[in-house]
């Protein structure tokens, strides 16, 4: 039979049978590889392990519909199937068919090709019975063949032309002309929609015939999951503290379903953390919430100020046990050391992307003691102070006015776990005392946690110049005067108990002596004495080079036990040079 255009079918009245099937396309079997294990760092990076048994396509390969955004050099796919080896991993855009609910008459027709219907057109007075044959379209293969070599893949070009098999032949109808359609068979409301997807193909070499399923996996480092530690510390007033650590989890990476989670204390070093691996097919990393930004307040406040560390987490295969169906929540199973980093392990974590979770991590006891700390910073010499304007003078007076002792608890970390930088609630007998922040405290070390200002311990500081010697030194062709000063710190304990005091006084110049066995230190510019920062007023004055050559920063520290109702007077002497 010779071919006749569809437009001539009804005109000529020829009974023609057309196939309702389009040319066979290579179907992609998309798999979703579950996350089984995640190692989470405090800066928002996560080392993710995917592994699972997935179906293979006609070539025996596994096609994934998930492309991570890994840090370059950290993406490692693998085959966990003894029957197959991984030969290559290919990422790219491909046309895949996705089943969706039909939302229009055209999609409903496309989902029910081959079924019997009753059609009523807007231009016809009576309905008629027909069988849905097909909707005309130009397939992706046809477009690629007719588009010339090197053309990009394209989605099928769909039309509004519908072919219906009726008693007299094949009827051509515009979908827009259909006023009413009645399905004589049970309709299907799911339609296959072709669309571009970023997919990853794990190409497998099989020793024999490819199996229907293969166990594959991949690991990578990506930014998107963060844990924020926080402590609850209950002190008994007798030197013992009960410490509870819980973690706030922020997940903006992927869905987690019954995974093993490792929470890391420590500061890792990722040399290429800002470079995304090209396997992701993305030019830039997606914008995450504020809790993942390095310049965010929480990121700065809770970072650990200790040495740079680098370690590779080691994973062990974990299987969830079959048990009762009651959901008892995640269970903390223990913790382990990994080089410089410390790891807490939590099992059976389920957390959808975009959600947050608070989970208890560990609990332990520490020893502590009450210490009252006073830090008296150095101020500018009179020669510098007189060059400040009135507003700067007022600000300086505010900064140096009315020093107060701070009540801190000095935690002795004799537990098995290091203490990380985190907010901490301090309670006694169930009542809230204060909220502070712990700093990184290794096992065997001590760390201070501030409670409040100690208003029951009065302090008065007086400094005075006792002598000025002109032309006391000559350097580099200039004469310099020497100013000798002395200071007095008077402390009165109005508390009911004996207190342990720790006082630090810093001065600009050389300390010549201190009472009460004060420990004297001098921080020269060659030792990086500005490494810890300078006070706000330091940059109000352009310090000359000779100042750094002739002077230094002196610091004296006292430790005193002061009984109730008693007072103590601490004295110190120092000098500095100034150009005449």
C-alpha positions as CSV (number, residue, x, y, z in Angstrom):
1,X,0.0,0.0,0.0
2,X,1.4,3.4,-0.9
3,X,1.7,6.0,1.7
4,X,-1.0,8.6,1.9
5,X,-0.9,11.8,3.9
6,X,-3.1,11.8,7.0
7,X,-5.0,14.7,5.6
8,X,-6.3,12.6,2.8
9,X,-7.6,9.7,4.9
10,X,-11.1,10.9,5.5
11,X,-11.3,12.6,2.1
12,X,-10.6,9.3,0.2
13,X,-12.3,7.1,2.8
14,X,-9.5,4.5,2.8
15,X,-9.3,2.2,5.8
16,X,-5.7,2.6,7.0
17,X,-4.1,1.2,10.2
18,X,-1.4,3.2,11.9
19,X,0.7,2.0,14.8
20,X,0.1,3.8,18.0
21,X,3.7,3.3,19.2
22,X,6.5,5.7,18.4
23,X,10.0,4.5,17.6
24,X,11.7,2.7,20.5
25,X,13.9,5.0,22.6
26,X,16.6,3.8,24.9
27,X,15.0,4.2,28.3
28,X,17.1,5.4,31.2
29,X,16.5,3.6,34.5
30,X,17.1,6.4,37.0
31,X,18.3,5.3,40.5
32,X,18.5,7.2,43.7
33,X,21.6,6.3,45.8
34,X,20.9,6.5,49.5
35,X,23.1,8.2,52.0
36,X,24.4,5.7,54.6
37,X,27.0,7.7,56.5
38,X,27.9,11.4,57.0
39,X,30.8,13.1,58.8
40,X,29.9,16.6,59.7
41,X,32.3,19.4,60.5
42,X,31.4,22.6,62.4
43,X,32.2,24.9,59.4
44,X,29.3,23.3,57.4
45,X,31.3,20.8,55.3
46,X,30.2,17.2,55.3
47,X,32.0,14.1,54.0
48,X,29.1,12.0,52.5
49,X,29.0,8.3,51.8
50,X,26.3,6.9,49.4
51,X,25.9,3.2,48.9
52,X,23.1,0.9,47.7
53,X,21.8,-1.7,45.3
54,X,20.4,0.0,42.2
55,X,18.9,-1.3,38.9
56,X,21.0,-1.3,35.8
57,X,20.1,-0.2,32.3
58,X,20.3,-2.2,29.1
59,X,24.1,-1.8,29.0
60,X,24.5,-2.9,32.6
61,X,25.3,0.7,33.8
62,X,23.8,2.5,36.8
63,X,22.3,5.9,36.1
64,X,21.8,8.3,39.0
65,X,19.5,11.3,39.0
66,X,21.6,13.1,41.7
67,X,24.7,15.1,41.0
68,X,26.6,16.4,44.1
69,X,28.6,19.6,44.2
70,X,31.8,18.2,45.7
71,X,35.0,20.0,46.6
72,X,37.4,19.3,43.8
73,X,39.5,16.2,44.4
74,X,37.1,14.7,46.9
75,X,34.6,12.9,44.6
76,X,35.3,9.1,44.6
77,X,32.7,6.7,43.0
78,X,33.2,3.0,43.3
79,X,31.6,-0.4,42.6
80,X,30.9,-2.5,45.7
81,X,29.7,-5.4,43.5
82,X,32.1,-8.3,43.2
83,X,30.8,-9.1,39.7
84,X,31.5,-5.7,38.2
85,X,34.3,-3.1,38.2
86,X,33.8,0.6,37.6
87,X,35.4,1.7,34.4
88,X,34.2,5.4,34.2
89,X,31.8,7.9,35.7
90,X,30.1,10.2,33.2
91,X,28.0,13.3,34.1
92,X,26.0,15.2,31.7
93,X,22.5,16.4,30.5
94,X,20.3,13.7,29.1
95,X,16.7,13.4,28.1
96,X,14.8,11.2,30.5
97,X,11.2,10.3,30.8
98,X,9.5,11.2,34.1
99,X,6.1,10.0,35.1
100,X,3.8,12.9,36.2
101,X,0.2,13.5,36.8
102,X,-1.7,14.6,33.7
103,X,-2.9,18.2,34.2
104,X,-4.5,19.0,30.8
105,X,-6.6,17.3,28.2
106,X,-3.6,16.9,25.9
107,X,-1.6,15.1,28.7
108,X,-4.6,13.0,29.6
109,X,-4.9,11.9,25.9
110,X,-1.1,11.2,25.8
111,X,-1.4,9.0,28.9
112,X,-4.2,6.9,27.4
113,X,-3.2,6.2,23.8
114,X,-4.8,3.0,22.5
115,X,-7.9,3.3,24.7
116,X,-11.5,3.7,23.5
117,X,-13.2,7.1,24.0
118,X,-16.2,9.0,23.1
119,X,-15.4,12.4,21.5
120,X,-17.5,15.5,21.1
121,X,-16.0,18.2,19.0
122,X,-17.1,21.9,19.2
123,X,-18.0,21.9,15.5
124,X,-19.9,18.6,15.6
125,X,-23.5,18.2,17.0
126,X,-23.1,14.6,18.0
127,X,-20.4,12.6,19.8
128,X,-18.7,9.6,18.2
129,X,-16.7,6.6,19.4
130,X,-13.0,6.4,18.6
131,X,-9.7,4.9,19.7
132,X,-6.8,7.2,20.6
133,X,-4.0,6.5,18.1
134,X,-1.3,9.0,18.8
135,X,-0.4,12.7,19.0
136,X,2.0,13.8,16.2
137,X,5.4,15.0,17.3
138,X,9.0,15.3,16.1
139,X,11.1,13.1,18.3
140,X,14.5,14.1,19.7
141,X,16.2,11.6,17.3
142,X,14.4,13.1,14.3
143,X,15.4,16.6,15.3
144,X,19.0,15.6,15.8
145,X,19.2,13.8,12.5
146,X,17.7,16.7,10.6
147,X,19.6,19.4,12.5
148,X,23.0,18.5,11.1
149,X,26.1,17.1,12.7
150,X,27.2,18.5,16.1
151,X,23.8,19.8,17.0
152,X,22.7,19.9,20.6
153,X,20.1,17.4,21.8
154,X,16.5,18.8,21.9
155,X,13.3,17.9,23.5
156,X,10.6,16.5,21.2
157,X,8.5,19.1,19.3
158,X,4.9,18.3,20.3
159,X,1.9,19.3,18.2
160,X,-1.8,19.6,18.9
161,X,-2.7,17.1,16.1
162,X,-4.5,14.0,17.3
163,X,-5.1,10.8,15.3
164,X,-8.3,8.9,16.1
165,X,-9.3,5.5,14.7
166,X,-13.0,5.6,13.8
167,X,-15.3,3.4,11.9
168,X,-14.4,4.9,8.5
169,X,-10.6,5.2,9.0
170,X,-8.3,7.6,10.9
171,X,-9.6,10.9,11.8
172,X,-7.4,14.0,12.3
173,X,-8.5,16.3,15.1
174,X,-7.0,19.4,16.8
175,X,-7.0,18.8,20.5
176,X,-8.3,22.3,20.9
177,X,-11.5,21.3,19.0
178,X,-12.4,18.6,21.5
179,X,-15.2,19.9,23.7
180,X,-15.8,16.8,25.7
181,X,-14.1,13.4,26.0
182,X,-15.5,10.3,27.7
183,X,-13.3,7.4,28.4
184,X,-15.0,4.0,27.8
185,X,-12.1,2.3,29.5
186,X,-10.6,3.1,32.9
187,X,-8.2,6.1,32.2
188,X,-4.6,6.4,33.3
189,X,-3.7,9.7,34.9
190,X,0.1,9.3,34.8
191,X,1.9,10.6,31.7
192,X,5.5,10.2,30.7
193,X,7.1,13.7,30.3
194,X,10.5,14.0,28.6
195,X,12.8,16.6,30.1
196,X,16.5,17.4,30.5
197,X,18.1,16.1,33.6
198,X,21.6,16.2,35.0
199,X,22.4,12.6,35.4
200,X,25.5,10.6,36.4
201,X,26.2,7.2,34.7
202,X,28.4,4.7,36.5
203,X,29.8,2.6,33.7
204,X,30.4,-1.0,34.9
205,X,32.4,-3.8,33.3
206,X,30.8,-7.1,34.0
207,X,32.7,-10.4,33.9
208,X,29.7,-12.0,32.2
209,X,26.2,-11.0,31.4
210,X,25.1,-7.8,33.2
211,X,22.9,-8.3,36.2
212,X,19.6,-6.5,36.8
213,X,21.0,-4.7,39.9
214,X,24.4,-3.6,41.1
215,X,25.8,-2.4,44.4
216,X,27.6,1.0,43.9
217,X,28.6,3.9,46.0
218,X,30.4,7.3,46.1
219,X,32.0,9.5,48.6
220,X,32.6,13.3,48.5
221,X,33.1,16.4,50.5
222,X,30.5,19.1,50.1
223,X,29.3,22.1,52.0
224,X,25.7,21.8,53.2
225,X,25.4,20.1,56.6
226,X,26.5,21.8,59.8
227,X,26.4,21.0,63.4
228,X,26.3,23.7,66.1
229,X,27.3,22.4,69.6
230,X,25.8,23.7,72.8
231,X,26.4,22.8,76.4
232,X,24.4,22.6,79.6
233,X,26.6,22.7,82.7
234,X,25.2,22.1,86.1
235,X,27.5,23.0,89.0
236,X,27.0,21.6,92.5
237,X,28.8,24.4,94.4
238,X,31.3,21.8,95.7
239,X,33.7,21.6,92.7
240,X,31.9,19.2,90.4
241,X,30.1,20.0,87.2
242,X,27.7,17.8,85.1
243,X,28.2,18.6,81.5
244,X,25.7,17.8,78.7
245,X,26.5,18.3,75.1
246,X,23.8,18.5,72.4
247,X,24.0,19.2,68.7
248,X,21.8,21.4,66.5
249,X,21.9,19.9,63.0
250,X,21.3,22.1,60.0
251,X,20.7,20.1,56.8
252,X,20.6,21.9,53.4
253,X,22.3,19.2,51.4
254,X,20.1,16.1,50.8
255,X,17.6,13.9,52.6
256,X,19.0,11.7,55.3
257,X,17.2,8.5,56.1
258,X,18.5,6.2,58.9
259,X,22.1,7.3,58.5
260,X,25.1,7.1,60.7
261,X,26.3,10.6,61.7
262,X,29.8,11.5,62.8
263,X,30.1,14.9,64.6
264,X,33.7,16.3,64.5
265,X,35.3,18.5,67.1
266,X,38.4,20.2,65.7
267,X,39.5,22.4,62.8
268,X,40.0,20.6,59.5
269,X,42.0,22.1,56.7
270,X,40.4,21.8,53.2
271,X,42.9,23.3,50.7
272,X,40.4,23.5,47.8
273,X,37.2,24.1,49.8
274,X,36.1,27.0,47.5
275,X,36.7,25.1,44.2
276,X,33.8,22.9,43.0
277,X,34.6,19.7,41.1
278,X,33.6,19.9,37.4
279,X,31.6,16.7,37.8
280,X,28.8,18.8,39.4
281,X,28.1,20.5,36.0
282,X,27.6,23.8,37.9
283,X,29.6,27.0,37.6
284,X,28.9,28.2,41.1
285,X,27.9,26.7,44.4
286,X,24.2,27.2,45.3
287,X,23.5,29.9,47.9
288,X,23.1,28.4,51.4
289,X,21.4,29.9,54.4
290,X,23.3,32.3,56.7
291,X,24.4,29.6,59.1
292,X,26.8,28.3,56.4
293,X,28.4,31.7,55.5
294,X,32.0,32.0,56.7
295,X,31.4,35.7,57.6
296,X,28.3,34.9,59.5
297,X,28.3,35.8,63.2
298,X,27.7,32.2,64.3
299,X,30.5,30.9,62.1
300,X,32.9,33.4,63.6
301,X,31.8,33.0,67.2
302,X,31.9,29.2,67.3
303,X,35.1,28.6,65.4
304,X,37.9,26.8,67.3
305,X,41.0,29.0,67.6
306,X,43.5,26.1,67.6
307,X,46.0,24.6,65.3
308,X,45.1,23.7,61.7
309,X,44.2,20.1,61.4
310,X,43.7,17.7,58.5
311,X,42.3,14.2,58.7
312,X,40.4,11.7,56.6
313,X,37.5,10.0,58.3
314,X,37.5,6.2,58.2
315,X,34.2,4.6,57.6
316,X,33.0,1.2,58.7
317,X,30.0,-0.5,57.2
318,X,27.0,-0.1,59.5
319,X,23.7,-2.0,59.2
320,X,20.6,-1.0,61.0
321,X,19.2,-3.9,63.1
322,X,15.7,-5.2,62.6
323,X,13.7,-4.5,65.7
324,X,10.4,-3.1,67.0
325,X,8.7,-0.6,64.7
326,X,8.5,2.0,67.5
327,X,10.6,5.1,66.7
328,X,12.8,5.7,69.7
329,X,14.8,8.5,67.9
330,X,18.5,8.6,67.2
331,X,20.8,6.7,69.6
332,X,24.3,7.8,70.6
333,X,26.5,4.7,70.4
334,X,29.9,6.1,71.3
335,X,32.8,8.3,70.1
336,X,36.2,7.7,68.7
337,X,39.5,9.5,68.1
338,X,40.8,10.3,64.6
339,X,44.3,11.9,64.7
340,X,43.9,15.5,65.9
341,X,40.1,15.5,65.5
342,X,37.6,14.1,67.9
343,X,34.5,12.3,66.6
344,X,31.1,11.6,68.2
345,X,29.0,9.0,66.5
346,X,25.2,9.0,66.4
347,X,23.2,6.3,64.6
348,X,19.8,6.2,63.0
349,X,19.5,9.8,62.1
350,X,16.6,10.8,59.7
351,X,16.5,14.4,58.6
352,X,15.0,15.9,55.5
353,X,16.7,18.6,53.5
354,X,15.8,22.0,54.8
355,X,15.0,20.8,58.3
356,X,16.8,21.2,61.6
357,X,17.3,18.8,64.5
358,X,18.5,19.0,68.1
359,X,20.0,15.7,69.4
360,X,21.8,14.8,72.6
361,X,25.4,13.8,72.1
362,X,27.2,13.0,75.3
363,X,27.2,13.6,79.1
364,X,30.1,13.6,81.5
365,X,31.4,15.2,84.8
366,X,34.2,17.6,85.3
367,X,36.0,19.3,88.2
368,X,35.9,23.1,88.5
369,X,36.9,25.9,90.9
370,X,35.7,29.5,91.3
371,X,38.2,32.1,90.2
372,X,37.7,35.9,90.1
373,X,39.6,37.4,87.2
374,X,40.6,41.1,86.7
375,X,42.2,42.3,83.5
376,X,43.6,45.8,83.6
377,X,44.6,46.8,80.0
378,X,47.3,49.4,79.2
379,X,46.3,52.9,78.4
380,X,48.1,55.5,76.2
381,X,50.8,57.6,77.8
382,X,50.0,61.3,78.5
383,X,52.0,62.5,75.5
384,X,49.6,60.5,73.3
385,X,46.5,61.1,75.3
386,X,46.7,64.9,74.9
387,X,46.6,64.6,71.1
388,X,43.2,62.9,71.2
389,X,40.1,65.1,70.5
390,X,37.3,65.5,73.0
391,X,35.2,62.7,71.6
392,X,38.2,60.3,71.7
393,X,39.0,61.4,75.3
394,X,35.4,60.5,76.3
395,X,35.6,57.1,74.6
396,X,38.9,56.4,76.2
397,X,37.5,57.3,79.7
398,X,34.6,54.9,79.1
399,X,36.9,52.0,78.1
400,X,39.1,52.4,81.1
401,X,36.5,53.4,83.7
402,X,35.6,51.3,86.8
403,X,37.3,48.0,86.3
404,X,35.4,45.0,87.7
405,X,36.3,41.4,88.6
406,X,34.7,38.7,86.5
407,X,33.5,35.5,88.2
408,X,34.6,32.5,86.1
409,X,34.5,28.8,86.7
410,X,37.7,27.2,85.7
411,X,36.9,23.8,84.3
412,X,39.5,21.0,84.6
413,X,38.8,18.7,81.7
414,X,39.5,15.3,83.3
415,X,36.9,13.6,81.1
416,X,37.5,11.5,77.9
417,X,36.2,14.3,75.6
418,X,37.6,17.6,74.6
419,X,35.4,20.7,75.1
420,X,34.7,22.6,71.9
421,X,33.9,26.3,71.4
422,X,30.1,26.6,72.0
423,X,27.4,28.5,73.9
424,X,26.9,27.1,77.4
425,X,24.0,27.4,79.9
426,X,25.2,27.3,83.5
427,X,22.8,26.2,86.2
428,X,22.9,25.4,89.9
429,X,20.2,23.5,91.7
430,X,18.1,23.7,88.5
431,X,18.2,27.5,88.5
432,X,19.8,29.4,85.6
433,X,22.9,31.4,86.6
434,X,24.3,32.6,83.3
435,X,25.0,31.9,79.7
436,X,28.5,32.0,78.4
437,X,30.8,30.4,75.9
438,X,33.2,27.6,76.3
439,X,36.5,27.7,74.4
440,X,38.4,24.7,73.0
441,X,39.8,22.7,76.0
442,X,41.7,19.6,75.3
443,X,41.6,16.6,77.6
444,X,43.9,17.4,80.6
445,X,43.7,21.2,80.1
446,X,41.7,23.9,81.8
447,X,39.3,26.5,80.4
448,X,37.5,29.5,81.9
449,X,33.7,30.0,81.6
450,X,32.5,33.4,82.6
451,X,29.5,33.7,84.9
452,X,29.0,37.3,85.9
453,X,30.6,40.5,87.2
454,X,31.7,40.2,90.8
455,X,30.3,43.3,92.3
456,X,31.1,42.2,95.9
457,X,34.9,42.5,95.2
458,X,35.8,46.2,95.1
459,X,38.9,47.3,93.1
460,X,40.6,50.7,92.9
461,X,43.6,51.4,90.6
462,X,45.9,54.5,90.9
463,X,48.9,55.2,88.6
464,X,51.2,58.2,89.1
465,X,54.4,59.5,87.7
466,X,57.2,59.6,90.2
467,X,60.1,61.0,88.2
468,X,60.9,62.3,84.7
469,X,64.6,62.2,83.5
470,X,65.3,64.4,80.5
471,X,68.0,63.2,78.0
472,X,68.1,59.8,79.7
473,X,68.9,58.1,76.4
474,X,70.2,59.1,73.0
475,X,69.4,57.0,69.9
476,X,69.7,57.6,66.2
477,X,70.6,61.3,66.7
478,X,67.7,62.1,69.0
479,X,67.4,62.5,72.8
480,X,64.8,60.7,74.8
481,X,63.3,61.4,78.3
482,X,62.6,58.6,80.7
483,X,59.3,58.6,82.7
484,X,59.2,56.5,85.8
485,X,55.8,55.5,87.2
486,X,54.2,53.4,89.9
487,X,50.8,51.9,90.3
488,X,48.7,50.6,93.1
489,X,45.7,48.2,93.0
490,X,43.6,48.0,96.1
491,X,41.2,45.1,96.3
492,X,38.5,44.5,99.1
493,X,36.7,41.2,99.5
494,X,33.1,41.8,100.6
495,X,32.0,38.3,99.9
496,X,31.3,35.8,102.8
497,X,34.0,33.4,101.7
498,X,37.7,33.4,100.8
499,X,38.1,34.0,97.1
500,X,40.8,33.1,94.6
501,X,41.9,36.2,92.7
502,X,43.8,36.4,89.4
503,X,44.9,39.9,88.4
504,X,46.6,40.9,85.2
505,X,48.0,44.4,84.7
506,X,49.5,45.5,81.3
507,X,51.4,48.7,80.8
508,X,53.2,50.4,77.9
509,X,56.9,50.3,78.9
510,X,59.3,48.2,80.9
511,X,58.1,46.8,84.3
512,X,60.8,47.3,87.0
513,X,59.2,45.4,89.9
514,X,56.0,44.1,91.4
515,X,54.8,43.2,94.9
516,X,53.3,39.9,96.2
517,X,55.4,37.8,93.9
518,X,53.8,39.1,90.8
519,X,55.0,37.3,87.6
520,X,56.5,39.8,85.1
521,X,56.5,39.4,81.3
522,X,57.7,41.6,78.5
523,X,56.3,41.3,75.0
524,X,58.6,42.8,72.5
525,X,57.6,43.6,68.9
526,X,59.8,40.8,67.6
527,X,57.7,38.3,69.6
528,X,54.5,39.5,67.9
529,X,53.1,41.4,70.9
530,X,50.3,42.8,68.7
531,X,49.3,39.3,67.5
532,X,46.3,39.3,69.9
533,X,45.0,42.6,68.6
534,X,45.3,46.2,69.9
535,X,42.8,48.3,71.8
536,X,40.4,50.5,69.9
537,X,42.3,53.7,70.6
538,X,45.6,52.4,69.3
539,X,44.9,53.5,65.7
540,X,44.0,57.0,66.8
541,X,47.7,57.8,66.9
542,X,50.5,57.3,64.3
543,X,53.1,55.6,66.4
544,X,56.6,56.4,65.4
545,X,59.2,53.7,64.7
546,X,61.4,54.8,67.7
547,X,58.6,53.9,70.0
548,X,58.7,50.2,69.0
549,X,62.5,50.3,69.3
550,X,62.8,51.8,72.8
551,X,59.6,50.5,74.5
552,X,57.7,47.3,74.9
553,X,54.5,46.0,76.6
554,X,54.9,44.9,80.2
555,X,52.6,42.5,81.9
556,X,52.4,41.4,85.6
557,X,50.1,38.7,86.9
558,X,49.2,38.0,90.5
559,X,47.4,35.1,92.1
560,X,46.0,35.9,95.6
561,X,43.7,34.2,98.1
562,X,41.8,36.9,99.9
563,X,39.7,36.2,103.0
564,X,36.3,37.7,103.6
565,X,36.4,41.3,104.8
566,X,40.1,41.7,104.0
567,X,41.8,43.8,101.5
568,X,45.2,43.7,99.7
569,X,47.3,46.3,98.0
570,X,49.3,45.3,94.9
571,X,52.0,47.6,93.7
572,X,54.2,47.8,90.6
573,X,56.7,50.1,88.9
574,X,57.5,50.7,85.3
575,X,59.1,53.2,82.9
576,X,59.0,54.2,79.3
577,X,61.0,56.5,76.9
578,X,59.6,59.5,74.9
579,X,61.4,61.7,72.4
580,X,62.1,65.2,73.5
